[in-house]
Amino acid sequence: MPGSPQTVSALRSLLAARFPERPRRPGGGPAAAVRSIDDALGGGLPPGRLTELVSAVPSGGGQTVIARLLGAAQDARQRVALIDGADGFAPGEVPGDALRHLVWVRCRAPGEAFSAADILVRDGNYAAVVLDLRGCAERVLRRTPASTWYRLQRAAEGGCVAVLVQTTSPLVPAVPWRLVLETPFSLADAGALREAVADRLGVRTERSHPPATEALAG
């Protein structure tokens, strides 16, 4: 279900007004600032690629990952775009200084989220675009045509934007890197410092396919 033309047009206009185009910055991808994730990905989120991060439950560490990514973006003077597919982001849990480095798009349906992600990835002015689909109805997400995912993959290819897709079950077809958050959370973790929780996050790599160009080169 695509986003309405009026919504897409309004988003393009808002981005053009607030964030004039900048030259693309060469170099590696942004750090997630979560040790287990950066280690699994060889130092940070890969630019020009999709990475899927699976949390078994909506509260299983995904918010911590977003907060740490924003903190790293603040330190590096970069910007992050968050497409919030189920309006589940809690900005009150992130320092206000870090929020200045965030473009937050709140969506009413997965179709709007995919449309917004396509625009923001092609815009190219963000270190990372996070497509957060946690909380969206899984039966709806599983009806997403493969062509929608491949369009997003093509939008990212060859660019400098790292795309992180957050889900509660494996969804992204032919994704180069799929990481599964393994560390369970208890009620005692609710009052813990986010830094301490992030340091305990563990991940398991379920899929790791090298890009086609790298495979041919090998």
KOLVO-214608 format. One record per residue (C-alpha): x, y, z; residue number from 1. Coordinates in Angstrom, 2 decimals. Example, Ala and Ser with C-alpha at 12.3 -4.5 7.8 and 13.67 -1.06 7.14 Angstrom:
PT,east,north,up,num
PT,12.30,-4.50,7.80,1 $
PT,13.67,-1.06,7.14,2 $
! end
This chain:
PT,east,north,up,num
PT,0.00,0.00,0.00,1 $
PT,1.98,3.03,-1.21,2 $
PT,1.99,6.37,0.53,3 $
PT,-0.31,9.02,-0.89,4 $
PT,1.18,11.39,-3.54,5 $
PT,0.42,14.35,-1.27,6 $
PT,2.39,12.80,1.61,7 $
PT,5.38,11.94,-0.57,8 $
PT,5.41,15.40,-2.19,9 $
PT,5.19,17.11,1.22,10 $
PT,8.12,15.05,2.51,11 $
PT,10.28,15.97,-0.50,12 $
PT,9.49,19.67,-0.04,13 $
PT,10.24,19.58,3.68,14 $
PT,13.60,17.87,3.12,15 $
PT,14.61,20.29,0.38,16 $
PT,13.83,23.28,2.60,17 $
PT,15.46,22.04,5.81,18 $
PT,18.45,20.16,4.41,19 $
PT,19.96,21.60,1.21,20 $
PT,21.96,19.05,-0.72,21 $
PT,25.54,18.59,0.41,22 $
PT,28.43,16.93,-1.39,23 $
PT,28.53,13.23,-0.65,24 $
PT,31.20,12.31,1.86,25 $
PT,33.47,9.39,0.95,26 $
PT,34.61,6.91,3.54,27 $
PT,33.26,4.06,5.65,28 $
PT,29.84,3.63,7.14,29 $
PT,28.64,5.01,10.47,30 $
PT,29.31,3.21,13.72,31 $
PT,26.30,1.72,15.44,32 $
PT,28.15,2.33,18.73,33 $
PT,27.02,-1.09,19.95,34 $
PT,30.13,-3.22,20.25,35 $
PT,28.60,-6.53,19.18,36 $
PT,26.96,-5.01,16.08,37 $
PT,30.04,-3.08,14.95,38 $
PT,32.21,-6.16,15.47,39 $
PT,29.84,-8.34,13.45,40 $
PT,29.82,-5.82,10.58,41 $
PT,33.55,-5.16,10.58,42 $
PT,33.46,-1.71,12.15,43 $
PT,30.08,-0.17,11.39,44 $
PT,26.97,-0.17,9.21,45 $
PT,27.98,-0.80,5.58,46 $
PT,27.22,2.15,3.27,47 $
PT,25.25,1.41,0.13,48 $
PT,23.78,-1.77,1.63,49 $
PT,20.83,-2.97,3.67,50 $
PT,21.42,-4.55,7.07,51 $
PT,18.55,-6.29,8.86,52 $
PT,18.49,-6.26,12.67,53 $
PT,15.95,-8.66,14.16,54 $
PT,14.62,-8.19,17.70,55 $
PT,12.37,-10.99,18.93,56 $
PT,10.10,-8.47,20.66,57 $
PT,9.59,-4.74,20.00,58 $
PT,11.34,-3.86,23.29,59 $
PT,14.22,-6.30,22.76,60 $
PT,16.97,-3.71,22.38,61 $
PT,16.02,-1.91,19.17,62 $
PT,15.41,1.41,20.94,63 $
PT,18.84,1.15,22.56,64 $
PT,20.42,0.59,19.15,65 $
PT,18.71,3.71,17.73,66 $
PT,19.82,5.79,20.72,67 $
PT,23.42,4.66,20.40,68 $
PT,23.42,5.25,16.65,69 $
PT,22.15,8.79,17.23,70 $
PT,24.86,9.43,19.83,71 $
PT,27.53,8.29,17.37,72 $
PT,26.02,10.48,14.64,73 $
PT,26.14,13.47,17.00,74 $
PT,29.82,12.85,17.74,75 $
PT,30.60,12.56,14.02,76 $
PT,28.39,15.55,13.09,77 $
PT,26.26,13.36,10.85,78 $
PT,22.51,12.99,10.39,79 $
PT,20.28,9.96,10.78,80 $
PT,16.79,9.48,9.33,81 $
PT,14.33,7.28,11.21,82 $
PT,11.27,5.98,9.39,83 $
PT,9.02,4.91,12.24,84 $
PT,6.64,2.37,10.73,85 $
PT,4.46,1.92,13.82,86 $
PT,5.06,5.24,15.62,87 $
PT,6.94,3.43,18.38,88 $
PT,10.02,5.64,18.83,89 $
PT,10.37,7.21,22.29,90 $
PT,12.26,10.51,21.85,91 $
PT,12.19,11.16,25.59,92 $
PT,14.75,8.38,26.04,93 $
PT,17.32,10.16,23.84,94 $
PT,19.30,13.28,24.86,95 $
PT,17.99,16.43,23.23,96 $
PT,21.36,17.27,21.65,97 $
PT,21.33,13.97,19.77,98 $
PT,17.77,14.55,18.53,99 $
PT,19.01,17.57,16.57,100 $
PT,20.80,15.09,14.32,101 $
PT,17.60,13.14,13.60,102 $
PT,14.90,13.38,10.95,103 $
PT,11.95,11.41,12.33,104 $
PT,9.21,10.31,9.93,105 $
PT,6.15,8.90,11.70,106 $
PT,4.11,6.58,9.49,107 $
PT,0.60,5.17,9.68,108 $
PT,1.20,2.07,7.55,109 $
PT,4.10,0.05,6.09,110 $
PT,3.39,1.42,2.61,111 $
PT,4.10,4.94,3.81,112 $
PT,7.27,3.71,5.52,113 $
PT,8.64,2.16,2.32,114 $
PT,7.84,5.29,0.30,115 $
PT,9.59,7.50,2.84,116 $
PT,12.62,5.18,2.99,117 $
PT,12.99,5.28,-0.79,118 $
PT,13.01,9.08,-0.80,119 $
PT,15.44,9.46,2.10,120 $
PT,17.91,6.86,0.84,121 $
PT,18.01,8.48,-2.59,122 $
PT,18.39,11.91,-0.97,123 $
PT,21.88,10.83,0.10,124 $
PT,22.33,13.39,2.88,125 $
PT,22.26,10.95,5.79,126 $
PT,24.90,8.70,7.26,127 $
PT,22.19,6.14,8.00,128 $
PT,18.51,5.59,7.29,129 $
PT,16.71,3.39,9.80,130 $
PT,13.54,1.69,8.57,131 $
PT,11.91,0.54,11.81,132 $
PT,9.13,-1.96,11.10,133 $
PT,8.84,-3.32,14.64,134 $
PT,5.25,-3.14,15.78,135 $
PT,3.81,-3.33,12.27,136 $
PT,1.45,-6.22,11.63,137 $
PT,3.56,-9.14,10.48,138 $
PT,0.84,-10.46,8.17,139 $
PT,0.93,-7.13,6.32,140 $
PT,4.72,-7.03,6.15,141 $
PT,4.87,-10.57,4.75,142 $
PT,2.64,-9.48,1.88,143 $
PT,5.22,-6.87,0.86,144 $
PT,6.25,-7.68,-2.72,145 $
PT,9.88,-8.67,-3.21,146 $
PT,10.08,-5.87,-5.78,147 $
PT,9.57,-3.32,-2.98,148 $
PT,12.63,-4.62,-1.14,149 $
PT,14.71,-4.79,-4.31,150 $
PT,13.77,-1.21,-5.15,151 $
PT,15.10,-0.11,-1.77,152 $
PT,18.26,-2.16,-2.27,153 $
PT,18.85,-0.57,-5.67,154 $
PT,18.28,2.90,-4.19,155 $
PT,21.07,2.24,-1.68,156 $
PT,23.56,0.59,-4.05,157 $
PT,26.56,2.68,-4.92,158 $
PT,25.65,5.42,-2.42,159 $
PT,27.07,6.49,0.91,160 $
PT,23.91,5.85,2.98,161 $
PT,23.79,2.83,5.30,162 $
PT,20.28,1.36,5.60,163 $
PT,19.32,-0.43,8.82,164 $
PT,16.01,-2.32,8.74,165 $
PT,14.65,-3.23,12.18,166 $
PT,12.18,-6.12,12.33,167 $
PT,10.84,-8.63,14.84,168 $
PT,11.28,-11.60,12.49,169 $
PT,13.40,-12.17,9.36,170 $
PT,11.80,-10.33,6.46,171 $
PT,14.32,-8.80,4.06,172 $
PT,15.02,-11.05,1.05,173 $
PT,18.63,-11.55,-0.09,174 $
PT,19.97,-9.15,2.53,175 $
PT,23.80,-9.21,2.77,176 $
PT,23.82,-9.01,6.58,177 $
PT,21.10,-10.18,8.95,178 $
PT,21.84,-9.83,12.66,179 $
PT,19.63,-11.21,15.42,180 $
PT,19.71,-9.60,18.87,181 $
PT,20.13,-12.43,21.35,182 $
PT,20.40,-10.78,24.76,183 $
PT,17.11,-11.17,26.69,184 $
PT,15.82,-8.29,28.78,185 $
PT,14.21,-8.46,32.18,186 $
PT,12.23,-5.97,34.22,187 $
PT,15.43,-5.14,36.10,188 $
PT,16.91,-3.76,32.87,189 $
PT,14.25,-1.06,32.67,190 $
PT,16.10,1.12,35.17,191 $
PT,19.61,0.31,33.97,192 $
PT,21.76,2.86,32.20,193 $
PT,21.44,2.57,28.43,194 $
PT,25.23,2.27,28.12,195 $
PT,25.25,-0.77,30.38,196 $
PT,22.37,-2.38,28.48,197 $
PT,24.06,-1.72,25.12,198 $
PT,27.29,-3.33,26.30,199 $
PT,25.37,-6.52,27.10,200 $
PT,23.65,-6.77,23.73,201 $
PT,24.70,-9.86,21.83,202 $
PT,24.05,-10.61,18.17,203 $
PT,24.04,-13.68,15.97,204 $
PT,24.76,-13.42,12.26,205 $
PT,22.19,-15.46,10.33,206 $
PT,23.08,-14.31,6.85,207 $
PT,26.28,-12.83,5.51,208 $
PT,26.51,-12.80,1.72,209 $
PT,29.29,-10.68,0.17,210 $
PT,28.17,-8.17,-2.45,211 $
PT,28.20,-9.60,-5.96,212 $
PT,31.17,-7.46,-7.02,213 $
PT,33.25,-8.74,-4.11,214 $
PT,32.28,-12.34,-4.81,215 $
PT,33.36,-12.01,-8.44,216 $
PT,36.61,-10.36,-7.42,217 $
PT,37.39,-13.31,-5.14,218 $
! end
